């Protein structure tokens, strides 16, 4: 009887073990199938986004070619400059946020025509808001018609002042705008040169200096958003402001060749993906229009600083040392911080070496041994500007 019982138990155990193995095999097959499907989906998404980016680049090139019909130098917005054209492309404004100047140029057949066009352009540039720019800019209108792939997050741009709060003490009225325009658009201030593109026409230009406190006034527009997100991500406000200043000089239309977008220059395919997943637990690409929204941009920029400081560089013990490394990493990536100390990209190996040094020693080593010159200058500028914003905002 005992032998029979033992035999039954043994057979039952074998059956249970086999069933468990079968279940495990089924699970693995299901997992591998899902993994394969996800890989196919991911590849499809990447291919769609590549196509989307190519179409965008194609639109940019076509637009620049059209501008080149009228202008020797077909300017487009950059990190520090906001360049906009009229529909006919014969008048353009170039706001240089780093130099705090407005340059307006127009192609006209007479000084009288030029003066009128320059007046209209100056009145518009000092009063227009970010939402209106997004909706009326000829290039943005063209880009908005390109079909976005599924999974790319779009967004609407908020209506925020660009130059009006800098130029005017109070909300601008027709009378105050007219007075401002008449003050600067005068024949003796307008320069002219012959157009090499349009016969019987000249290029008339006007330079207007913005107030000396432009950078401070621009930063104040974003104070509440920075304060909220810096607190949420456990970061000093001075760091966020200093990064924003260095990245874009508070140009809300900032766009680099990479491309990176907006105030804190987020790159959709790298920092954009990591940060969106950190914030919303979903792996998504974000569009340029999403990042031209200042709230989205500041939220993602501060979150990326958080990821660098609290995740990628978490093994660095000294807070000041970690801050220097975070600043440089925002520009060049955490792997390049490791490379400066170990000549490889592994932060696990670099952290013990970094921890043996004082903050000042780490700062000097980064300035000496980072792979590229740009992050060295970037570390210097952000560190110095942090002190200014700390004095201004107290955090």
SULWOPE-V363477 format. One record per backbone hydrogen bond with DSSP energy under -1.0 kcal/mol. CO is the residue of the C=O (numbers start at 1). NH is the residue of the N-H. Records with the same first field share a line. If there is no record, write none. Layout:
CO = NH, NH
This chain:
1 = 5
2 = 6
3 = 7
4 = 8
5 = 9
6 = 10
7 = 11
8 = 12
9 = 13
10 = 14
11 = 15
12 = 16
13 = 17
14 = 18
15 = 19
16 = 20
17 = 21
18 = 22
19 = 23
20 = 24
21 = 25
22 = 26
23 = 27
24 = 28
25 = 29
26 = 30
27 = 31
28 = 32
29 = 33
30 = 34
31 = 35
32 = 36
33 = 37
34 = 38
35 = 39
36 = 40
37 = 41
38 = 42
39 = 43
40 = 44
41 = 45
42 = 46
43 = 47
44 = 48
45 = 49
46 = 50
47 = 51
48 = 52
49 = 53
50 = 54
51 = 55
52 = 56
53 = 57
54 = 58
55 = 59
56 = 60
57 = 61
58 = 62
59 = 63
60 = 64
61 = 65
62 = 66
63 = 67
64 = 68
67 = 70, 71
73 = 75
80 = 97
81 = 78
82 = 95
84 = 93
86 = 89
90 = 107
91 = 86
92 = 105
93 = 84
94 = 103
95 = 82
96 = 100, 101
100 = 210
101 = 96
102 = 208
103 = 94
104 = 206
105 = 92
106 = 204
108 = 202
110 = 114
111 = 115
112 = 116
113 = 117
114 = 118
115 = 119
116 = 120
117 = 121
118 = 122
119 = 123
120 = 124
121 = 125
122 = 126
124 = 127, 128
129 = 133
130 = 134
131 = 135
132 = 136
133 = 137
137 = 141
138 = 142
139 = 143
140 = 144
143 = 146
149 = 152
153 = 287
158 = 160
160 = 130
163 = 166, 167
164 = 168
173 = 177
174 = 178
175 = 179
176 = 180
177 = 181
178 = 182
179 = 183
180 = 184
181 = 185
184 = 186
186 = 189
191 = 205
193 = 203
198 = 201
201 = 195
202 = 108
203 = 193
204 = 106
205 = 191
206 = 104
208 = 102
211 = 214
213 = 217
214 = 218
215 = 219
216 = 220
219 = 222
222 = 226
223 = 227
224 = 228
225 = 229
226 = 230
227 = 231
228 = 232
229 = 233
230 = 235
236 = 240
237 = 241
238 = 242
239 = 243
240 = 244
241 = 245
242 = 246
243 = 247
244 = 248
245 = 249
251 = 254
254 = 262
260 = 256
261 = 266
262 = 265
266 = 261
267 = 270, 272
270 = 274
271 = 275
272 = 276
273 = 277
274 = 278
275 = 279
276 = 280
277 = 281
285 = 153
287 = 291
288 = 292
293 = 297
294 = 298
295 = 299
296 = 300
297 = 301
298 = 302
299 = 303
300 = 304
301 = 305
302 = 306
303 = 307
304 = 308
305 = 309
306 = 310
307 = 311, 312
308 = 313
311 = 314
313 = 316
318 = 322
319 = 323
320 = 324
321 = 325
322 = 326
323 = 327
324 = 328
325 = 329
326 = 330
328 = 332
329 = 333
334 = 338
335 = 339
336 = 340
338 = 341, 342
339 = 343
346 = 350
347 = 351
350 = 354
351 = 355
354 = 357
358 = 362
359 = 363
360 = 364
361 = 365
362 = 366
363 = 367
364 = 368
365 = 369
366 = 370
373 = 377
374 = 378
375 = 379
376 = 380
377 = 381
378 = 382
379 = 383
380 = 384
381 = 385
382 = 386
385 = 389
386 = 390
387 = 391
388 = 392
389 = 393
390 = 394
